Amino acid sequence: MIIVNFKTYLQTSGENALKMARICYEAAKQSGVKIIIGVQSTDIYRITSQVDIPVFAQHLDPIEPGRNTGFISAFSLKNAGAVGVFLNHSEHPFSDFNTLEKSHQLAKKEGLETLIFVPQIETAIRVDQFHPDYIALEEPSLVGKEAMIHFPKFKQMITDFCQKIKSIPLLGAGIRIKGDVNESLKLGIKGIAFSSQFVQATDPKQLLLSFAACFP
């Protein structure tokens, strides 16, 4: 499984988001590997109405529909066409576990899949009790830089992470090359989440296909 976080790059916003979504769809269809894209809320309907690919929102707020100007509800995401949502990404973390849990509950109420990002095993074990669909281990200081598997102290953490949670374990932060994906899978990871390397690639489809080739 490959998670592509579109973030808010110009290359993955508006009509560009639609173009990139089509590339991800083509790579998924050609490789047979599931590819999920995380997009800005403003691009969800644009993409889901034209491309048959699983779309996750990048965040939601712990609110019910009502008087909440400027916030994003799980209800609105579901009705825009999202099938899931990122929660607690290192670039948009929740202030406490209660807020995270409430957001998770609201997502599940609307039938959305949940991918919760965590910086360490202790957090992973705690959020695993919420029963999210996926948990992604991601060292915040390495986001957009270097993969965790390049550091011995993180390799053992990744192995322990995979063994101690019941949710599907994913790995984020700094995944840049095919070797990063291969090494991650050897440690027990079931999927990877990445962003900047995809956005900056001269041939993003070929990059996705090279990553997809690592999966059995």
C-alpha positions as a Markdown table, in Angstrom:
| # | Residue | x | y | z |
|---|---|---|---|---|
| 1 | Met | 0.0 | 0.0 | 0.0 |
| 2 | Ile | 1.2 | 3.5 | -0.9 |
| 3 | Ile | -0.1 | 6.7 | 0.6 |
| 4 | Val | 0.7 | 9.8 | -1.3 |
| 5 | Asn | 0.2 | 13.0 | 0.7 |
| 6 | Phe | -0.5 | 15.9 | -1.7 |
| 7 | Lys | -0.1 | 18.5 | 1.1 |
| 8 | Thr | -0.6 | 22.0 | -0.3 |
| 9 | Tyr | 2.1 | 22.1 | -3.0 |
| 10 | Leu | 1.2 | 24.1 | -6.1 |
| 11 | Gln | 1.9 | 20.9 | -8.1 |
| 12 | Thr | -0.8 | 19.1 | -6.2 |
| 13 | Ser | -3.5 | 21.8 | -5.8 |
| 14 | Gly | -6.5 | 22.6 | -7.9 |
| 15 | Glu | -6.3 | 21.3 | -11.5 |
| 16 | Asn | -2.8 | 20.1 | -10.8 |
| 17 | Ala | -4.2 | 17.9 | -8.1 |
| 18 | Leu | -6.5 | 16.3 | -10.6 |
| 19 | Lys | -3.6 | 15.6 | -13.0 |
| 20 | Met | -1.6 | 14.0 | -10.2 |
| 21 | Ala | -4.6 | 12.0 | -9.0 |
| 22 | Arg | -4.9 | 10.6 | -12.6 |
| 23 | Ile | -1.2 | 9.6 | -12.5 |
| 24 | Cys | -1.7 | 7.8 | -9.2 |
| 25 | Tyr | -4.7 | 6.0 | -10.5 |
| 26 | Glu | -2.8 | 4.9 | -13.6 |
| 27 | Ala | 0.1 | 3.6 | -11.5 |
| 28 | Ala | -2.3 | 1.7 | -9.2 |
| 29 | Lys | -4.1 | 0.1 | -12.1 |
| 30 | Gln | -0.9 | -0.9 | -13.8 |
| 31 | Ser | 0.8 | -2.2 | -10.7 |
| 32 | Gly | -2.1 | -3.7 | -8.8 |
| 33 | Val | -0.9 | -2.0 | -5.6 |
| 34 | Lys | -3.4 | 0.1 | -3.7 |
| 35 | Ile | -2.5 | 3.8 | -3.8 |
| 36 | Ile | -4.4 | 6.2 | -1.6 |
| 37 | Ile | -4.0 | 10.0 | -2.0 |
| 38 | Gly | -4.4 | 12.6 | 0.8 |
| 39 | Val | -5.6 | 15.8 | -0.7 |
| 40 | Gln | -6.8 | 19.3 | 0.4 |
| 41 | Ser | -10.5 | 19.4 | 1.4 |
| 42 | Thr | -11.1 | 21.9 | -1.5 |
| 43 | Asp | -9.9 | 19.3 | -4.0 |
| 44 | Ile | -11.8 | 16.2 | -2.8 |
| 45 | Tyr | -14.9 | 16.6 | -4.9 |
| 46 | Arg | -12.9 | 17.8 | -7.9 |
| 47 | Ile | -10.9 | 14.5 | -7.8 |
| 48 | Thr | -13.5 | 12.0 | -6.7 |
| 49 | Ser | -16.0 | 13.1 | -9.3 |
| 50 | Gln | -13.5 | 12.3 | -12.1 |
| 51 | Val | -11.0 | 9.8 | -10.9 |
| 52 | Asp | -11.7 | 6.4 | -9.3 |
| 53 | Ile | -9.1 | 6.4 | -6.6 |
| 54 | Pro | -9.3 | 6.3 | -2.8 |
| 55 | Val | -9.1 | 9.9 | -1.5 |
| 56 | Phe | -8.4 | 10.8 | 2.1 |
| 57 | Ala | -8.8 | 14.2 | 3.6 |
| 58 | Gln | -5.7 | 15.6 | 5.3 |
| 59 | His | -7.4 | 16.6 | 8.5 |
| 60 | Leu | -10.8 | 17.1 | 10.2 |
| 61 | Asp | -11.9 | 19.0 | 13.2 |
| 62 | Pro | -13.7 | 17.4 | 16.2 |
| 63 | Ile | -17.1 | 19.1 | 15.4 |
| 64 | Glu | -20.6 | 18.1 | 14.5 |
| 65 | Pro | -22.3 | 20.1 | 11.7 |
| 66 | Gly | -23.5 | 23.4 | 13.0 |
| 67 | Arg | -22.1 | 26.8 | 14.0 |
| 68 | Asn | -18.4 | 26.2 | 13.4 |
| 69 | Thr | -17.2 | 28.7 | 10.8 |
| 70 | Gly | -13.9 | 27.8 | 9.2 |
| 71 | Phe | -13.8 | 24.2 | 10.6 |
| 72 | Ile | -14.0 | 20.9 | 8.7 |
| 73 | Ser | -16.5 | 18.3 | 9.8 |
| 74 | Ala | -16.3 | 14.6 | 9.1 |
| 75 | Phe | -19.8 | 14.9 | 7.6 |
| 76 | Ser | -18.6 | 17.4 | 5.0 |
| 77 | Leu | -15.6 | 15.3 | 4.0 |
| 78 | Lys | -17.8 | 12.2 | 3.5 |
| 79 | Asn | -20.3 | 14.0 | 1.4 |
| 80 | Ala | -17.5 | 15.5 | -0.7 |
| 81 | Gly | -16.4 | 12.0 | -1.6 |
| 82 | Ala | -13.6 | 11.2 | 0.8 |
| 83 | Val | -13.3 | 7.6 | 1.9 |
| 84 | Gly | -10.9 | 8.4 | 4.8 |
| 85 | Val | -8.9 | 11.0 | 6.7 |
| 86 | Phe | -5.5 | 11.7 | 8.0 |
| 87 | Leu | -5.4 | 12.4 | 11.8 |
| 88 | Asn | -2.5 | 13.9 | 13.8 |
| 89 | His | 0.0 | 14.5 | 11.1 |
| 90 | Ser | 3.2 | 16.1 | 12.4 |
| 91 | Glu | 2.3 | 19.2 | 10.4 |
| 92 | His | -1.2 | 19.4 | 11.9 |
| 93 | Pro | -1.2 | 17.5 | 15.2 |
| 94 | Phe | -4.0 | 17.5 | 17.8 |
| 95 | Ser | -3.3 | 19.2 | 21.1 |
| 96 | Asp | -4.3 | 16.2 | 23.2 |
| 97 | Phe | -5.5 | 12.6 | 23.1 |
| 98 | Asn | -9.1 | 13.4 | 23.9 |
| 99 | Thr | -9.4 | 15.7 | 20.9 |
| 100 | Leu | -7.7 | 13.1 | 18.7 |
| 101 | Glu | -10.1 | 10.4 | 20.0 |
| 102 | Lys | -13.2 | 12.5 | 19.4 |
| 103 | Ser | -12.0 | 13.3 | 15.9 |
| 104 | His | -11.5 | 9.6 | 15.3 |
| 105 | Gln | -15.0 | 8.8 | 16.6 |
| 106 | Leu | -16.6 | 11.4 | 14.3 |
| 107 | Ala | -14.7 | 10.0 | 11.3 |
| 108 | Lys | -15.9 | 6.5 | 12.1 |
| 109 | Lys | -19.5 | 7.8 | 12.6 |
| 110 | Glu | -19.4 | 8.9 | 9.0 |
| 111 | Gly | -17.9 | 5.7 | 7.8 |
| 112 | Leu | -14.5 | 7.2 | 7.0 |
| 113 | Glu | -11.3 | 5.1 | 7.3 |
| 114 | Thr | -8.7 | 6.6 | 9.6 |
| 115 | Leu | -4.9 | 7.0 | 9.3 |
| 116 | Ile | -3.3 | 8.3 | 12.5 |
| 117 | Phe | 0.2 | 9.5 | 12.5 |
| 118 | Val | 2.4 | 9.0 | 15.5 |
| 119 | Pro | 6.0 | 10.0 | 16.4 |
| 120 | Gln | 6.8 | 7.1 | 18.8 |
| 121 | Ile | 5.7 | 3.6 | 19.9 |
| 122 | Glu | 4.1 | 4.8 | 23.1 |
| 123 | Thr | 1.7 | 7.0 | 21.2 |
| 124 | Ala | 1.1 | 4.2 | 18.7 |
| 125 | Ile | 0.0 | 1.8 | 21.4 |
| 126 | Arg | -2.3 | 4.4 | 22.9 |
| 127 | Val | -4.0 | 5.3 | 19.7 |
| 128 | Asp | -4.2 | 1.7 | 18.7 |
| 129 | Gln | -6.9 | 1.4 | 21.3 |
| 130 | Phe | -9.1 | 3.6 | 19.2 |
| 131 | His | -9.0 | 0.9 | 16.5 |
| 132 | Pro | -7.9 | 3.1 | 13.6 |
| 133 | Asp | -7.5 | 1.4 | 10.2 |
| 134 | Tyr | -3.9 | 2.5 | 9.8 |
| 135 | Ile | -1.2 | 3.9 | 12.0 |
| 136 | Ala | 1.8 | 5.6 | 10.4 |
| 137 | Leu | 5.1 | 5.9 | 12.4 |
| 138 | Glu | 6.8 | 9.1 | 11.5 |
| 139 | Glu | 9.7 | 11.0 | 13.1 |
| 140 | Pro | 8.7 | 14.6 | 12.7 |
| 141 | Ser | 12.3 | 15.9 | 12.4 |
| 142 | Leu | 12.8 | 13.6 | 9.3 |
| 143 | Val | 9.7 | 14.7 | 7.3 |
| 144 | Gly | 10.9 | 15.7 | 3.9 |
| 145 | Lys | 14.5 | 14.7 | 4.7 |
| 146 | Glu | 15.8 | 11.2 | 5.3 |
| 147 | Ala | 14.0 | 7.8 | 5.9 |
| 148 | Met | 13.9 | 6.4 | 9.4 |
| 149 | Ile | 15.3 | 3.1 | 8.2 |
| 150 | His | 18.7 | 4.8 | 7.7 |
| 151 | Phe | 19.2 | 5.1 | 11.5 |
| 152 | Pro | 19.8 | 2.1 | 13.7 |
| 153 | Lys | 17.9 | 3.5 | 16.6 |
| 154 | Phe | 14.8 | 3.9 | 14.4 |
| 155 | Lys | 15.1 | 0.5 | 12.8 |
| 156 | Gln | 14.5 | -1.3 | 16.1 |
| 157 | Met | 11.7 | 1.1 | 16.8 |
| 158 | Ile | 10.0 | 0.3 | 13.5 |
| 159 | Thr | 10.3 | -3.5 | 14.2 |
| 160 | Asp | 8.7 | -3.1 | 17.7 |
| 161 | Phe | 6.0 | -0.8 | 16.3 |
| 162 | Cys | 4.9 | -3.4 | 13.8 |
| 163 | Gln | 4.8 | -6.1 | 16.5 |
| 164 | Lys | 2.9 | -4.1 | 19.1 |
| 165 | Ile | -0.1 | -2.7 | 17.2 |
| 166 | Lys | -3.1 | -4.4 | 15.7 |
| 167 | Ser | -3.8 | -1.6 | 13.2 |
| 168 | Ile | -2.1 | -1.8 | 9.8 |
| 169 | Pro | 1.4 | -0.4 | 10.3 |
| 170 | Leu | 2.7 | 2.2 | 7.9 |
| 171 | Leu | 5.9 | 4.2 | 7.7 |
| 172 | Gly | 6.3 | 7.9 | 6.8 |
| 173 | Ala | 9.0 | 10.6 | 6.9 |
| 174 | Gly | 11.7 | 10.8 | 4.3 |
| 175 | Ile | 10.8 | 7.8 | 2.0 |
| 176 | Arg | 12.7 | 8.8 | -1.2 |
| 177 | Ile | 14.0 | 5.8 | -3.1 |
| 178 | Lys | 13.0 | 2.2 | -3.9 |
| 179 | Gly | 15.5 | 0.9 | -1.3 |
| 180 | Asp | 13.7 | 2.8 | 1.5 |
| 181 | Val | 10.5 | 0.9 | 0.6 |
| 182 | Asn | 12.2 | -2.5 | 0.4 |
| 183 | Glu | 13.9 | -2.0 | 3.8 |
| 184 | Ser | 10.7 | -0.8 | 5.4 |
| 185 | Leu | 8.8 | -3.9 | 4.2 |
| 186 | Lys | 11.5 | -6.2 | 5.5 |
| 187 | Leu | 11.0 | -4.7 | 9.0 |
| 188 | Gly | 7.3 | -5.6 | 8.9 |
| 189 | Ile | 5.8 | -2.4 | 7.5 |
| 190 | Lys | 2.7 | -2.9 | 5.3 |
| 191 | Gly | 2.8 | 0.4 | 3.5 |
| 192 | Ile | 4.6 | 3.7 | 3.1 |
| 193 | Ala | 3.5 | 7.3 | 3.2 |
| 194 | Phe | 5.4 | 9.9 | 1.3 |
| 195 | Ser | 5.0 | 13.3 | -0.4 |
| 196 | Ser | 7.8 | 15.6 | -1.5 |
| 197 | Gln | 9.7 | 13.0 | -3.6 |
| 198 | Phe | 6.5 | 12.4 | -5.6 |
| 199 | Val | 5.8 | 16.1 | -6.0 |
| 200 | Gln | 9.3 | 16.9 | -7.1 |
| 201 | Ala | 9.8 | 13.8 | -9.4 |
| 202 | Thr | 10.3 | 14.5 | -13.1 |
| 203 | Asp | 8.3 | 11.3 | -13.8 |
| 204 | Pro | 6.0 | 10.7 | -10.8 |
| 205 | Lys | 4.3 | 7.7 | -12.4 |
| 206 | Gln | 7.6 | 5.9 | -12.8 |
| 207 | Leu | 8.5 | 6.7 | -9.3 |
| 208 | Leu | 5.2 | 5.2 | -8.0 |
| 209 | Leu | 5.7 | 2.1 | -10.2 |
| 210 | Ser | 9.2 | 1.6 | -8.8 |
| 211 | Phe | 7.8 | 1.8 | -5.3 |
| 212 | Ala | 4.9 | -0.5 | -6.1 |
| 213 | Ala | 7.3 | -3.1 | -7.5 |
| 214 | Cys | 8.6 | -3.6 | -3.9 |
| 215 | Phe | 5.3 | -5.1 | -2.8 |
| 216 | Pro | 4.5 | -8.8 | -3.1 |
